[in-house]
Amino acid sequence: MKTVSRDRTYVDYTIDQVGVRVRRSICRPISLHRGRWIEYGVPYSIPVDEGQLLSTKTGISTLASNVRRVEESAADSVEGGELRRLIVGEMEFDDAVSGSLVCA
């Protein structure tokens, strides 16, 4: 699910209890705790290198894992590819925010 903040400073892409929060120049994994979406882990500068979204010998990053889960859940919708395009710099933040319903 895609949710734009009321002040339009971030967009959350979520599924179940995990997701990714995207701001103009950074993104971070998020998780649902007691009814609130909480950022955790390190912030990733946008654009994120595609290599950071792939698994490695030591495993997959939390960001990559959350991106993959959102993409798999939204495979048949516009949101499925939008998150990746946004964080790798192929889509402008303002384009993600404009035209979306403000829900949070």
MIZA-865868 format. One record per residue: x, y, z of N, C-alpha, C in turn. Coordinates in steps of 0.1 Angstrom, whole numbers, plus 5000, padded with zeros to 4 digits. Atoms other than C-alpha are relative to their C-alpha. Example, Ala and Ser with C-alpha at 12.3 -4.5 7.8 and 13.67 -1.06 7.14 Angstrom:
<sites>
500949885000512349555078500950125000/499149895000513749895071499250115008/
</sites>
This chain:
<sites>
500849885000500050005000500950125000/499349875000501250354992499350105008/500649904992500650625017500950135000/499249875000501750995014499650075013/500249934987502251185046499250134997/500949885001499851485052500950124995/499249895004502751725049500849984987/499350045013504051545017501550005001/498550014999507551505031500549864999/499650145002507551125028498949924994/501050095005505850835011500449865006/499850134995505450495028499449904990/500450115008505250175007500049885010/500150104990504049895030499349884996/500750135001502949535032500149935013/500050074987501849345062500650105011/499449924989504149485090501350064997/498749945005507149605069499850094988/500149915012507849865043501250084999/498949915002510050145031499450145000/500449865000509750515039501050084991/499149925009511050745011499750155002/500049854999511851105017500750054987/499449945012513251344991501449954997/498650045003516951234995500449885007/499750134993516850925017498849915001/501050104998514950605023500449915012/499750094989514750375053499049895001/501050104997513150045062499150055011/500949974989510050075084499349875004/500850114995508049835105498950055009/501249974993504649845122500249965015/499950034986504849865160498950085007/501149934992501749935182499250104991/500949915009499850085152500750114994/499349895006502650325141501249944992/498950035009505150295113501350065006/498849954994508650325128501249974990/498850025008511850385108501149935009/498950074993514850155117501149984990/498850035009518250065103500650134995/499349885006520550295084499250074989/500649935011519250565061500949974987/499350025013520150505024499850134992/500049885009520950805002499449964987/500650025013518850834970500950084990/500450145005519750714944500849895007/499450124995520350374959500649924989/499450085010522750164939499249874999/500850135003520849864923500749885007/499350114993523549644938499649985015/500450014986522349724973498649935001/501350064999518949584964500149854996/499850145004520449244954500549925012/499450084990521348954977501549994998/498550025001525048904985500349875007/499550124993527148624999499650005015/500449994986526348755034498650025003/501549994998522648785028499550134993/500749895007520249055018499750115010/500349894990519849395034498650015003/501449984996516749495053499350084989/500649915010516049765027499649914988/500350095012516349504998498949905003/501150104996514149255017498650075000/501349935000511449515023499550054987/500449965014511549644987499449884993/500550125006511149294975498649965004/501350034995508249224997498950094995/501049905006506449544986499749974986/500150035014507149464950499249884997/500750125002505849114953498550015003/501449984996502649224970499250094990/500749905009501949494945500449984985/499550035014503149314913499050044989/501049975010499849384895499650155000/500549864999499649754904501250094997/499049905002501550074897501050015011/499149994988503050074932501149904999/499050115000504949754925501350054995/498849965006507549914903500450155004/499749864996507250274916501050015011/499149994989509150214948501449994995/498650025005512250074930500450124992/499649895008512150344904500350135008/499849884991511950614931501349995007/498850004991514750494953501349984991/498850005008517150424924500250124991/499949875007516550774910499550014986/500750005013514550684879498750085000/501349934998511550874893500250115010/499949894991511351214909499049985012/500850014988510051234945498750084998/501249925002507551504935499049924991/500950085008506051264909499349905008/500550104991505551004936498950065009/500949934991503751254958498850054993/501149935007501651434932499049894995/501050095005498351274923499649895009/500350114990498351044953499150055011/500849964988495851054981500850015012/499349984988497151185013499249935011/500750084991496250925039500550005014/499450014986498550965069500150135006/
</sites>
